[in-house]
Amino acid sequence: MNTKLDGPVEPDPYLNRRSDERVTARFEVRFEQAEDAARALRAYSLNLSAGGLCLRTRKSYDVGSQVRLAMVVDGEEFHLTGVIAWVRDEAEAIGVRFIDVSEEDHERLRRVIASFKR
C-alpha cells in the first residue's frame, strides 16, 4: 500500500549525519587565533572522527564560525580549520566539522582513530 504525504518530510534533527567513525578521545586543543586562545582557557576533546570533533570549552561560539585548531593526538600533530557545527551551552561543548583537510591529514586522522580502537 502506498501512502501520500501531505507536504515535505522534515529531517530527523537527531539523525547521525556523520560519515566517519567517531571515537572517544581526550586531548588538549589549542585555538590558533590569538583572540580565541586568550578566551578559550582550556579546550579538551570529548570525541574525534576524521570529519570533526567535539570540544569542551568555556568560550561561546556561534554556529558557522570558522576556527583554526592545533592539537597533538597520539603523537601526531595537526593544524586544522573547522566550522562550528553545533553548540551546547549547558555542557560547554561545541561540535567542529573539519574543512579543507588535505588527503594526507585525512589519512593521518584515520590512522590515529584506528589506534584508539585497539
TAVENFEN-V664560 format. One record per residue. N is the residue number from 1. RES is the residue in one letter. PHI is phi as a letter, one per 20 degrees, with the letter a starting at -180 (NA if undefined). OMEGA is omega in whole degrees, 0 to 359 (NA if undefined). Layout:
n->N res->RES phi->PHI omega->OMEGA
n->N res->RES phi->PHI omega->OMEGA
This chain:
n->1 res->M phi->NA omega->177
n->2 res->N phi->e omega->176
n->3 res->T phi->c omega->179
n->4 res->K phi->d omega->178
n->5 res->L phi->e omega->176
n->6 res->D phi->e omega->177
n->7 res->G phi->n omega->182
n->8 res->P phi->f omega->178
n->9 res->V phi->e omega->179
n->10 res->E phi->f omega->177
n->11 res->P phi->f omega->178
n->12 res->D phi->f omega->183
n->13 res->P phi->f omega->182
n->14 res->Y phi->e omega->179
n->15 res->L phi->f omega->179
n->16 res->N phi->f omega->182
n->17 res->R phi->e omega->181
n->18 res->R phi->f omega->176
n->19 res->S phi->d omega->180
n->20 res->D phi->d omega->179
n->21 res->E phi->f omega->181
n->22 res->R phi->d omega->178
n->23 res->V phi->c omega->174
n->24 res->T phi->f omega->182
n->25 res->A phi->b omega->180
n->26 res->R phi->d omega->177
n->27 res->F phi->b omega->181
n->28 res->E phi->f omega->178
n->29 res->V phi->c omega->177
n->30 res->R phi->d omega->174
n->31 res->F phi->e omega->185
n->32 res->E phi->e omega->175
n->33 res->Q phi->f omega->183
n->34 res->A phi->g omega->181
n->35 res->E phi->f omega->178
n->36 res->D phi->f omega->181
n->37 res->A phi->f omega->181
n->38 res->A phi->f omega->185
n->39 res->R phi->e omega->190
n->40 res->A phi->f omega->185
n->41 res->L phi->l omega->175
n->42 res->R phi->c omega->174
n->43 res->A phi->c omega->179
n->44 res->Y phi->c omega->178
n->45 res->S phi->f omega->172
n->46 res->L phi->d omega->175
n->47 res->N phi->b omega->187
n->48 res->L phi->b omega->169
n->49 res->S phi->c omega->178
n->50 res->A phi->f omega->181
n->51 res->G phi->d omega->181
n->52 res->G phi->r omega->180
n->53 res->L phi->b omega->174
n->54 res->C phi->d omega->182
n->55 res->L phi->c omega->170
n->56 res->R phi->d omega->181
n->57 res->T phi->b omega->179
n->58 res->R phi->e omega->180
n->59 res->K phi->f omega->178
n->60 res->S phi->e omega->180
n->61 res->Y phi->c omega->175
n->62 res->D phi->e omega->175
n->63 res->V phi->g omega->181
n->64 res->G phi->n omega->178
n->65 res->S phi->f omega->179
n->66 res->Q phi->e omega->179
n->67 res->V phi->c omega->172
n->68 res->R phi->d omega->184
n->69 res->L phi->d omega->173
n->70 res->A phi->c omega->182
n->71 res->M phi->b omega->173
n->72 res->V phi->d omega->182
n->73 res->V phi->c omega->177
n->74 res->D phi->l omega->178
n->75 res->G phi->n omega->180
n->76 res->E phi->d omega->178
n->77 res->E phi->e omega->180
n->78 res->F phi->c omega->171
n->79 res->H phi->c omega->189
n->80 res->L phi->c omega->174
n->81 res->T phi->d omega->179
n->82 res->G phi->b omega->176
n->83 res->V phi->c omega->177
n->84 res->I phi->f omega->183
n->85 res->A phi->e omega->179
n->86 res->W phi->b omega->181
n->87 res->V phi->c omega->174
n->88 res->R phi->c omega->185
n->89 res->D phi->g omega->183
n->90 res->E phi->f omega->180
n->91 res->A phi->d omega->185
n->92 res->E phi->l omega->183
n->93 res->A phi->c omega->176
n->94 res->I phi->c omega->173
n->95 res->G phi->d omega->180
n->96 res->V phi->d omega->176
n->97 res->R phi->d omega->180
n->98 res->F phi->f omega->177
n->99 res->I phi->c omega->177
n->100 res->D phi->l omega->180
n->101 res->V phi->e omega->178
n->102 res->S phi->f omega->178
n->103 res->E phi->f omega->179
n->104 res->E phi->f omega->179
n->105 res->D phi->f omega->179
n->106 res->H phi->f omega->179
n->107 res->E phi->f omega->177
n->108 res->R phi->f omega->177
n->109 res->L phi->f omega->178
n->110 res->R phi->g omega->179
n->111 res->R phi->f omega->180
n->112 res->V phi->f omega->181
n->113 res->I phi->f omega->177
n->114 res->A phi->f omega->180
n->115 res->S phi->f omega->179
n->116 res->F phi->f omega->183
n->117 res->K phi->e omega->181
n->118 res->R phi->f omega->NA
